[in-house]
Amino acid sequence: MRFNINKSELLNALTIVSKGASSRSTLPVLAGVYIKAEANGLIMQTTDLERSIRYNVSALVEEQGAIVIPEKLLFDIVKQLPDAAVCFETKDGTVSVSCDQSSFVLRTLDPEDFPEFPEVDITNRITVPFDDFCMMVKRVAKVVSKNQSHAVLTGVLISTSPSGLKMVATDSYRLAVSEIELAGAKEGFEAIVPGTFLQEVASLPKMEETIDIGLSQNQIVFIYQNMVLINRRIEGTFPNYKQLIPASYATKTLFSTQELITAVKRVSLISSLASPVKFDINEASQNVVINTTSQDVGSAEEVVSCHVEGESTEIAINPQYVIEGLMSVPGSQVYLETQSSLKPGIFKSVGDEKYLYLVMPVRIS
């Protein structure tokens, strides 16, 4: 096998497929990248048996064939090569990689041992604007749980209805819901997808306007430009999050999003985000006093102007959760809806973009 490829295109391809290579498998071939040279270019694949990624890239192929090269080693080498054409040539279980004045000889793995790329029977498919998809993932995926013992909470629920597309995530302490209108959406598209995988898909280079998302019985497929990314769906039942969202509120407070973020960041310095911050909302004075106390350090408070509708109230919340939620709020203003100090606080976006962020309260002592 022999082919030449531009260094920047090769590096871009390896950056994409590296997300599928296994770093912990006892099978060495799963830590490799499968490269098949055909007349029109290269097919590059990686898999860890849970997820599989395929990427087609142009190359000048002089002799067709297939090899498997340790992915991390190849990626590290290509990153350091000069910006010029890279030549690959195989010989007796090795591949020579040369670029300008640099050359390497690497041992290869048997391509016959590399798993076949999954053939997925897609039963349901939607097409989503890629910018909208990335925005939704960014808003909800940070909320997924990192506790692998409850797998469903490590995923994002993706579903459609006649009104559009919805993504939901929760770690049982907070909940994020992002919605967009989607032409042609209807009932029936629903899957729980690993949050880490969604974030990797959303980090792909923005080259196309849309991304196709397909479902099979136990897998989800993303088709984007000349890439195919497949991951196993998370089995189980997603929590009934709708019952956590009350239909009414006792107090609705309108804030400047940036002013609130800044105030919470300043006040929480006193406790390094470890202690809750208390929101003391005053309807009469139309402001909120945000304060915290750390027994070993001291205390801090800040008064923030706001518009209060309803009764005066107070609620204590983990400041890190508040900041992370507010950073995802679209627009310059945000509502905080509360019922009491013992019930969740709900941040809602103002305007057409639908975003909801629910945070469980901390008991006020």
C-alpha positions in Angstrom: 0.0 0.0 0.0 1.3 3.5 -0.8 -0.4 6.9 -0.6 0.3 10.6 -0.1 -1.9 13.0 1.9 -1.7 16.6 3.0 -0.5 16.8 6.6 -3.3 19.2 7.7 -6.0 16.9 6.2 -4.5 13.9 7.9 -4.3 15.6 11.2 -7.9 16.7 11.0 -9.0 13.2 10.1 -7.1 11.7 13.0 -8.5 14.3 15.4 -12.0 13.1 14.4 -11.5 9.3 14.5 -9.3 9.4 17.6 -12.5 9.8 19.6 -13.4 6.2 18.8 -10.2 4.5 19.6 -10.0 2.5 22.8 -7.4 3.4 25.5 -8.2 0.6 27.9 -9.0 -2.5 25.9 -6.9 -5.7 26.2 -7.2 -6.0 22.4 -4.3 -4.0 20.9 -6.1 -3.7 17.6 -8.8 -1.5 19.2 -6.2 1.1 20.1 -5.4 1.4 16.4 -6.8 3.3 13.5 -7.8 1.2 10.5 -6.8 2.9 7.2 -8.0 1.5 3.9 -6.6 3.1 0.7 -9.0 2.9 -2.2 -8.9 4.5 -5.6 -10.7 7.7 -4.5 -9.0 8.2 -1.1 -8.9 6.8 2.4 -11.4 5.2 4.7 -10.3 5.7 8.3 -12.1 3.9 11.2 -11.8 3.4 14.9 -13.9 1.5 17.5 -13.9 0.6 21.1 -16.9 -1.8 20.5 -19.3 0.7 22.2 -18.7 3.5 19.6 -17.5 3.4 16.0 -16.3 6.3 13.8 -15.7 6.3 10.1 -14.2 9.2 8.1 -13.5 9.4 4.4 -10.7 11.7 3.3 -9.1 12.5 0.0 -5.6 11.2 -0.7 -3.4 10.4 -3.7 -3.4 6.6 -3.7 -0.7 4.9 -5.7 -1.3 1.4 -4.4 -4.4 0.2 -2.6 -4.5 -1.8 0.7 -5.4 -1.7 4.4 -3.4 -1.4 7.6 -4.0 -0.8 11.3 -1.6 1.7 13.0 -1.5 2.5 16.8 -3.7 5.6 16.9 -2.1 7.6 19.6 1.4 7.1 18.3 0.4 8.1 14.8 -1.5 11.1 16.0 1.5 12.3 18.1 3.8 11.9 15.1 1.6 13.7 12.6 1.1 16.6 15.0 4.9 17.2 15.0 5.4 16.9 11.2 6.1 19.9 9.0 3.2 21.2 6.9 3.8 19.2 3.8 2.7 16.0 2.0 3.0 12.8 4.1 3.8 9.6 2.4 2.8 6.1 3.7 4.2 2.9 2.4 3.8 -0.6 3.8 6.4 -3.4 3.8 6.6 -6.7 5.7 4.4 -5.8 8.7 5.6 -2.2 8.9 4.7 1.2 7.5 7.1 4.0 6.7 5.7 7.5 7.3 7.8 10.2 5.7 7.3 13.9 5.4 9.9 16.4 4.1 13.2 15.4 6.0 11.4 13.3 8.7 10.7 9.6 8.5 9.4 6.9 10.8 9.0 3.1 10.5 6.1 1.8 12.6 4.9 -1.8 13.3 1.4 -2.4 12.0 -1.4 -4.6 13.2 -3.3 -7.1 11.1 -6.3 -5.3 9.4 -8.1 -8.7 9.3 -8.4 -8.5 13.1 -10.1 -5.1 13.1 -13.9 -5.3 13.7 -16.2 -4.7 10.8 -17.9 -1.3 10.8 -21.5 -1.8 12.2 -24.3 -2.1 9.7 -27.1 -0.2 11.3 -30.7 -0.6 10.4 -32.0 3.0 10.9 -35.7 3.0 11.8 -36.1 6.7 12.5 -34.2 9.7 11.3 -34.2 13.5 11.8 -32.1 16.3 10.3 -31.0 19.1 12.6 -29.2 22.4 11.9 -25.7 21.7 13.2 -25.4 25.0 15.0 -28.7 24.3 16.8 -27.5 20.8 17.7 -24.2 22.1 19.1 -26.0 24.8 21.1 -28.4 22.3 22.7 -25.7 19.9 23.6 -23.6 22.7 25.2 -26.6 23.8 27.3 -27.5 20.3 28.7 -24.6 17.9 28.5 -22.6 19.5 31.3 -25.5 18.5 33.7 -25.2 14.7 33.1 -24.0 12.6 36.1 -20.5 11.3 36.3 -21.6 8.4 38.5 -21.5 5.3 36.3 -23.5 3.3 38.7 -26.7 5.0 37.5 -26.1 4.8 33.7 -29.3 6.6 32.6 -28.2 9.8 34.4 -24.9 9.8 32.4 -26.9 10.3 29.3 -29.0 13.0 27.5 -32.6 12.3 26.6 -33.2 13.3 23.0 -36.8 13.4 21.8 -39.1 15.0 19.3 -42.7 16.1 19.3 -44.8 18.1 16.7 -43.4 21.2 18.4 -39.8 20.4 17.8 -36.6 18.8 19.3 -35.9 18.6 23.0 -32.7 17.6 24.9 -32.9 16.9 28.7 -30.2 16.0 31.2 -30.1 15.6 35.0 -27.7 14.4 37.7 -30.6 14.4 40.3 -29.4 17.7 41.8 -30.2 19.8 38.8 -32.0 19.5 35.5 -31.5 21.2 32.1 -34.0 21.3 29.3 -33.3 22.9 25.9 -35.9 23.0 23.1 -35.9 24.2 19.5 -38.5 24.2 16.7 -37.8 21.6 14.1 -39.5 21.4 10.7 -41.2 18.1 10.1 -40.6 16.8 13.7 -43.2 14.4 15.0 -43.7 12.0 17.9 -41.6 8.8 18.2 -38.0 9.8 18.0 -36.5 9.2 21.5 -33.2 7.9 22.8 -30.8 8.3 25.8 -27.3 9.1 24.5 -24.1 9.2 26.5 -23.4 12.9 27.3 -19.7 12.5 26.6 -20.3 11.2 23.2 -22.7 14.0 22.4 -20.1 16.5 23.4 -17.6 14.9 21.1 -20.0 15.0 18.2 -20.8 18.7 18.9 -17.0 19.5 18.9 -16.6 18.4 15.3 -15.5 21.1 12.9 -18.4 23.2 11.6 -18.4 22.3 7.9 -22.0 21.5 7.0 -25.3 23.2 7.8 -27.1 20.1 9.1 -26.4 16.8 10.8 -28.5 13.6 10.4 -29.4 11.7 13.6 -30.7 8.1 13.1 -32.0 5.5 15.6 -31.8 1.7 15.4 -33.0 -0.7 18.1 -29.9 -0.2 20.3 -27.7 2.3 18.6 -27.7 6.0 17.6 -26.0 7.2 14.4 -24.8 10.6 13.5 -24.1 11.3 9.8 -22.2 14.5 9.2 -20.5 15.5 5.9 -18.2 12.5 5.2 -18.3 11.1 8.8 -20.4 8.4 10.4 -20.4 8.2 14.2 -22.2 5.3 15.9 -22.7 4.8 19.6 -24.7 2.3 21.7 -27.8 3.9 23.3 -28.2 3.8 27.0 -30.8 1.2 28.1 -33.3 2.1 30.8 -36.0 4.6 31.6 -35.2 8.3 32.0 -36.6 9.9 35.2 -40.0 11.6 34.9 -38.5 15.1 35.0 -41.8 16.8 34.0 -43.2 16.1 37.5 -40.4 18.2 39.0 -41.4 21.3 37.0 -44.3 23.1 38.8 -47.1 24.7 36.7 -47.0 27.8 38.9 -44.7 29.9 41.1 -45.0 32.0 44.2 -42.2 34.4 43.2 -40.9 35.3 39.7 -37.7 37.4 39.6 -36.2 38.9 36.5 -32.4 39.4 36.5 -29.7 40.7 34.2 -28.0 37.4 33.4 -24.5 38.8 33.5 -25.0 40.8 36.6 -26.3 37.7 38.4 -23.4 35.6 37.3 -20.9 38.2 38.4 -22.5 38.7 41.8 -22.7 34.9 42.5 -19.0 34.5 41.5 -17.9 37.4 43.8 -19.9 36.2 46.8 -18.9 32.6 46.4 -15.2 33.6 46.6 -15.5 33.5 50.3 -16.3 29.8 50.3 -14.5 28.6 47.2 -17.9 27.4 45.9 -18.2 24.9 48.8 -20.9 26.6 50.8 -24.4 27.5 49.4 -25.3 31.0 48.5 -28.6 32.4 49.8 -30.9 34.5 47.6 -32.9 36.8 49.8 -35.5 38.1 47.4 -37.4 41.2 48.6 -40.5 42.3 46.7 -40.8 45.6 48.5 -37.3 46.9 47.6 -37.2 45.1 44.2 -33.8 43.6 44.9 -32.1 40.4 46.1 -29.4 40.1 48.7 -27.0 37.3 47.7 -24.9 36.2 50.7 -22.8 33.3 52.0 -20.9 32.5 55.2 -17.9 30.3 55.7 -17.2 29.5 59.3 -13.4 29.5 58.9 -13.2 32.4 56.4 -15.9 35.0 56.9 -19.0 36.2 55.0 -19.9 38.1 51.9 -23.0 39.7 50.4 -24.1 41.6 47.4 -27.3 43.5 46.5 -28.5 43.0 43.0 -31.4 45.0 41.5 -34.1 42.9 39.9 -37.9 42.9 39.2 -39.8 40.8 41.7 -43.3 39.6 40.9 -45.0 37.8 43.9 -44.1 37.4 47.5 -40.7 37.9 49.2 -38.8 34.7 49.7 -35.4 33.1 50.2 -33.6 30.1 48.7 -30.1 28.7 49.1 -28.4 27.1 46.1 -25.0 25.5 45.3 -23.2 28.5 43.6 -21.3 26.3 41.1 -24.6 24.9 39.9 -26.0 28.5 39.6 -23.0 29.7 37.5 -23.0 26.7 35.2 -26.7 27.1 34.5 -26.6 30.8 33.9 -23.6 30.5 31.5 -25.9 28.5 29.2 -28.8 31.0 29.3 -29.5 32.6 25.9 -30.1 36.3 26.0 -29.3 39.1 28.4 -32.1 38.4 31.0 -33.2 35.4 33.0 -36.1 34.6 35.2 -35.8 32.8 38.6 -39.1 31.1 39.6 -39.5 29.8 43.2 -42.3 28.3 45.3 -40.5 28.1 48.7 -37.1 27.7 50.2 -37.5 23.9 50.2 -38.6 23.5 46.6 -36.4 23.8 43.5 -35.4 27.1 41.9 -36.1 27.3 38.2 -34.1 29.5 35.9 -35.8 30.2 32.5 -34.6 32.0 29.5 -36.4 35.2 28.4 -37.4 35.4 24.7 -38.0 32.9 22.0 -35.2 30.4 22.8 -36.5 27.8 25.2 -34.1 26.9 28.0 -35.0 25.7 31.5 -32.5 25.0 34.3 -33.8 23.6 37.6 -31.7 23.4 40.8 -32.5 21.6 44.0 -32.2 23.9 47.1 -30.0 23.5 50.1 -31.8 23.6 53.4 -31.3 27.0 55.1 -30.0 26.6 58.7 
